[in-house]
Amino acid sequence: MDGSVTDIRIWQVPKGAAFPEGIKYAFYFIGPPPACEVVVGYDNHHGKGHHRHERNVESVVITPSVSALLWRFRGEVAAELKAKGIEMKGTK
């Protein structure tokens, strides 16, 4: 619609110090061109644990589960789109 992109990736990985839950994930909502900035994102890449990106700011996230975090992410994306007058499917 406006060129924004939502990217959701979830991998099952061996449990260990880097990924105690055995899950690696990355959820990103990237705004339209030409800036293509990360509007909101969540990931748990090695060395940082669970954290959130909002534009150029990173913060630690405490989450009960990756599933709960995915629902939180979907809600935030829906709110961003709604502010632009775009209705996200499955959020009514």
C-alpha positions, 0 to 999 in steps of 0.5 A, a space after each residue: 500500500 505505502 511500500 512498508 514491509 513486515 518481516 517475521 522470522 522464527 527459527 528453532 535452534 539448539 538450546 544453549 547460553 545464546 538461546 535458552 528457549 531454543 528459539 531465535 526470532 526477528 520481527 520487523 516493520 520497516 517503513 516505506 521508501 526512501 527512508 526504509 527505517 525500522 519503525 518497530 522491531 523485536 529480536 533476540 540475536 546472540 549477545 543481546 537477548 530479547 530487545 525492541 527496536 523503535 526507529 533508532 532506539 533499542 531497549 530490553 524486553 521482558 516477555 512471557 513467550 515469543 508468541 506473546 511478543 508476536 501478538 504485541 508486535 502485530 498490535 504495534 504494526 496495526 497501530 502504525 498502519 491505522 495512524 496512516 489510515 490503513 487497516 491491517 487484516 485480522 485486527 478488527 
